[in-house]
Amino acid sequence: MDIKSLKIQAFETRKAILQMIYTARAGHTGGSLSAADLMTALFFKILQLDPRNPKWEGRDYFVLSKGHCVEAYWAVLAHRGFFPKDELATFSQFESRLIGHPNNEVPGVEVNTGALGHGLSISVGMAIGLKKRKMTNRVFTLLGDGELGEGSVWEGAMAGGHYELDNLIAIIDRNHLQISGSTEDVMTLEPLAEKWKSFGWSVKEIDGNSMEEIVNVLTSVPFERDKPSLIIAHTIKGKGVDEMENLAKWHHGVPDSELFERAMNRLETMKQGVLNG
């Protein structure tokens, strides 16, 4: 997909996120919306994958470490053809496989995640295994900045640098908010880039809601030979819905009917603007 097509698809990703949450009356809204551009770029441009053969041996691996933002994951998997779009309507319903965290019974999901702080260490293990088998597959993982308070993240960071895993790409959805407020008030993260560099990672920072910047940085990995790559993607929590943007209370939450209709109409109008631009 070209940049214009990716932008249009990102609007569809956001609309699907809102529809799932509104229908289910539950979900993690803000972080799913902040990551929508990243997830769209990964699944429609960057990752080597085959929806008809999800276990294709040549695929890139993806781990959603911030597993509570699964709505964005379900949206891109359905729109990419891993399962029918109609199934999104069953999100969080009785006996649905589309539950509130990634579930590896769903095609395209490598591993169950949800307990925060585990995704990077799992990804490190995958990357080591691929290196030992002399395979060229890459491993991508998306973390939330709120989960960086977990010690296991830093154990994974240390191991990634130690084993020189240049087939590992970690992305931090740096929206600066978590469930209880500002990340810097809950647990100071800055200077974030310098911390990861000190663990042996090659680091770049981007606007994580700019499709141009996302594609540019992801098509340039690995940044350095024998070093894992880290992308700090500065995003807006609740991106795309004015009433939700940069508000910690929308970490989770369900829009009422008026806000839902207003948000869906606004996203469609913005999509048409890109289409006609």
N, C-alpha and C positions, 0 to 999 in steps of 0.2 A: 504493500500500500504506500502511496505517496503521502506527504504531510497533510494535504487537504483531506484526503480520505480518512486518515487517522483521526483528525480533528472531528470529522463528522461521526465516526464510530465512537469517539469518546463521549459525545452527547448521548448516543444510544446506550452506552454503558451507564451513564449517570441516570438516565430515565429508567433503565431496568433496575438499578439499585433502589431508587425511590419507589418504584412500583412494588418490588418485593417487600420492602419494609412496610409500606402502607397496607398492603394486603395481609401480611402476617401479623401486623400490629406489634412488631418487635424488630430490633436490629441495631447494628452499629453504623450510624448514619455518617457522621463527620469524617471518620477515617476512611471509610469506603469511598466517599466523594473526593477526598484529598488525593487518594491513590489511583483514581480512575484513569488519568492520563498515562501514568506509569504502566498500569496493567494493560491498557489498550495497546500501547507501543510494544510491550513485551510479546503479547500474544498475536498481534496482527502484523508485526514487522521483524522482531528480533529473534525470537526463539525458533530453533529448528524443531519442528514437530509435525505430526500427521494425525489429525483428528480421527481418521479412519483406522489408524493403528496406533493407539495411545502408548503402547509399550514398545514401539519401534526402537531398535537398539541404537540408532544413530541420533536419537532425540537429545535436545538440551533438557536439563532438569530444572524444575522450578519449585521452590518451597516458600509458602506464605507463612513467614514466622509470625506476623501479626494476624493470627488466624481468626480473631474476632471480626475482622473486616472482610469476611468471606463473601459478602454480597457482591463486591467487585469481582471476585474470583468466579462465582457462579455466572455472573453476567458475561464475562469475556469467554468463558468456556462454552456457554450455550451459543453465543453469537459466532464463535469460531467453529462450531459444528461438532463439539464433543458429545452433546446430547441435545434433544429438541428444545427449542426456546419455550414451548408451551409448558415445560416442566418447571420453569421459574415460578409459575403461579403456585406451586406446591411448597415453596420455601417455608421452612419451620412449621409445616402442617403435620398432622399425625401420619406416621409411617412414611414420610417423605425421606429420601436419601439426601436431600438438600437441607442439611441441618445448619445450625448456627456457627459451626466451625468446619474447616476442610475435612472431608471424609473420603478416604481412598477407595471407597466402593464406587465413587464417581469417576468416570474416565477423565484423565488429565490431571488427577490429583495423585502425587507421588506418596505423600505421607500425611497422616492426621496431625494437625497442629492446633494449638489453642492455648496450651499452657505456655505463657510468654517466656521468651528467653531460650527456647530450645532449637529454633529453626536454624540458626547459624551453625551450631555444633553438628546438627544433622547434615547440613550442607557441606561442612568440612569433611565429614566422614565419606559422603558421596564423592567429593572431589578427590580425596586420597585414593579411594577405590578405583576411580577412573584412571588416575595417574598410574597406579600399579598395573592396570590392565592395558596400559599404553593406548588408551582411547582418547579421542579428541573432543568428546562431548564436554559442554560447559555446564556449570551449576550456577543458577541465579537464585538469590533469596531476597525477599522484601521484609524489612524490619520496620516496626514503629519506633519512634523516638522514645515513647514512654517505657518501652520494654528494655531500654538500655540500662535501666537501674538494676537489672538482673545480672548477677555475677557470672552466670553461664555464658552470657554474650561475650564477656571479656575473655573467658577461657577459650571460646571458639575463635575469637580474634587473635589471641596469642598463638593458637595452634595453626591457624591459616597462614600467618606470617612465618612461623617456624618451618612448616612443610613446603613453603614457597609455592603456594597453590595459585598459579596464574590462570587456572581454569575455573576459578571461583570469583563470582561477582556479587557483592552485597550492595543493596540499596536501602538507604534509610529514608523513610517517609517523614521528613523533618517538618511537621506542621506545628511544632512548639507547644502543643496542648495534649494533655491526657485526661483521664476521667476526673481527676481531682483538681485540675487546674493547669497552670503553666508548668512545663517540664523543669524550668529553671528554679521554680519555687519548690517543687516536689523533690527533685534530686538534680543538682547542678550537672549539666552535661558539657558545657563549654570549658575549655577550647576543644571542641569535638574532633575536628580534622587532625589536630596535632596529636591527640591521643591515639587515633588509629594509625597515623604515620609512625608513631613510636613502637607500635606492634608489628611494623614491617609491611603495612599496606600502602598501596598507591592510591591517593585520594583526589577526587574532583568534586566540586560543588556546582550545582545547577539550579535553575528554576524548574522545579518538578511539576509545574503546571504548564510549561511551555513545550509543546510537542516538538518544536524544532530543536531545542536544547536536549530533550530526552533522547531523541533519535541520534543526534550528533554524538552524544557521549556514549550511548550504548553500542554504536557501531564502531567505536574506537577501543573497545576492550580486547585483550588486557592492556592496561595503560603502560605497564612495564613488565619485562620478562622476569619470571621467578618471583613475582609479587602478586598477591590477590588484589583485586580492584574494589574500591569502595566509592560509591556515589552518594553524596549527601544531597538529597533532593528537597529543596525548600519548597514547601507546599502550603496551601491554605486549607485548614480544616473546614469541611462543609463546602468546598469549592463548587461553584455553579448555582448555589441557592443563597441569595443575598441574606436571607433571614437566618441562615445557619453559619455563615462564614465567620471564622475566628472566635467561635463561642464554644467553650468547654462543655456546656450543657448539651450540645448536640453530639457529644461523643457517642451517645446512643439516644434514641428518642424516635417518636413516630409523629409525622406531620398530621395535622387535622385536615379535613377535606378541602378547606379553602386554601391552605398553604400548599397542599399537594397539587391541586389543580393549577394554582398560580405558578408553582415551580416547574411543573411539566410543560405548561404553555410557554414559559420563558425559555426553557431549554430548547424546545422545538423552534421557537423564533430565532434563537441564536444559531441553531443548526442551519436553518434556512438562510441566514445571513452568510454563513461560510459557504454554503452551496452556491449561492448567487454571487458571491464576491469574486 
